Amino acid sequence: MATTTSITTTYAGEFAGKYISAALLSGKTLAEGNISIVPNVKFKQVMKKVATDAIVKDATCDFTDTSTLTLTERILQPEEFQVNLELCKKDFRSDWEAVSMGYSAFDNLPPKFSDFLIAHVADKVAQKMEQNIWTGTNATAGEFDGFITTLGADGDVNDVVGTASTSANVIEELGKIADAIPTAVYGAEDLNIYLPSNMYRNYIRALGGFGAAGLGAAGTNAQGTQWYNNGNALSFDGIKVVNAPGLSDNDAVAAQASNLFFGTGLMSDQNEVKVIDMADLDGSQNVRVVMRFTAGIQHAIGGDIVLYATA
């Protein structure tokens, strides 16, 4: 007998935070810890910036207060977002029943239909958050200002004008980014070069063999294009290179993970996940999925960051 698809209760409450966590933190940038995550921001969080002039002076017998210390601040204020969907159960029944009955080769979908719907929506939310983190604009519904927007508006950020990336020129372009990294930051353990997918692919291909780029015709370890198995950690001049799929083609950022922040309420009472079966309310086969969460980004010290973009 075929499995019947029915939701007899409304799902909400205790596990809401876990589903929100999965939705927000499953994007590549957050899941891999490539920026700092600040959870439980109820409204806003103030980040103090400290700037001093030359604090080391010639010694005297007296205490002479001659240095200047300047305190400024940045505000990390996550915005509220929601997901409101109404889905027809029969549109999902064939996929879900195949999984629950063991006919599918995939094992990453939950056996309960309510969990299946939430996982489906969570994947979409994670994809949107990845894009928002890097290229979101507050003027667009469902988005907050991403790093490309906030860094572009910060006059302290080190701007680099680049060229559309190809596998032939990507190493030269990465060199421009590395050269612009401030001396005080270069060598920091958590320093990353964040690349969009097109530049990341081009770099992998270049490492597979480009004599003109100084790598030799056979590429890394003389393996040609077979050298990369999708798990190798990439670096450039000793700097970790990470893929940030949310970045637009030919935009890149170099920064410490500890200098880029993603804030969310996450475990606060503003988060809510519900799956509501409308059958008992209006006799339909519709299911409503509701999510509420907060999210936003901020950077701290603009002068320690490189923003690379084509002209």
Order of alpha helices (4+ residues) and beta strands (2+ residues): alpha-alpha-beta-beta-beta-beta-alpha-alpha-alpha-beta-alpha-beta-alpha-beta-beta-beta-beta-beta-alpha-beta-beta
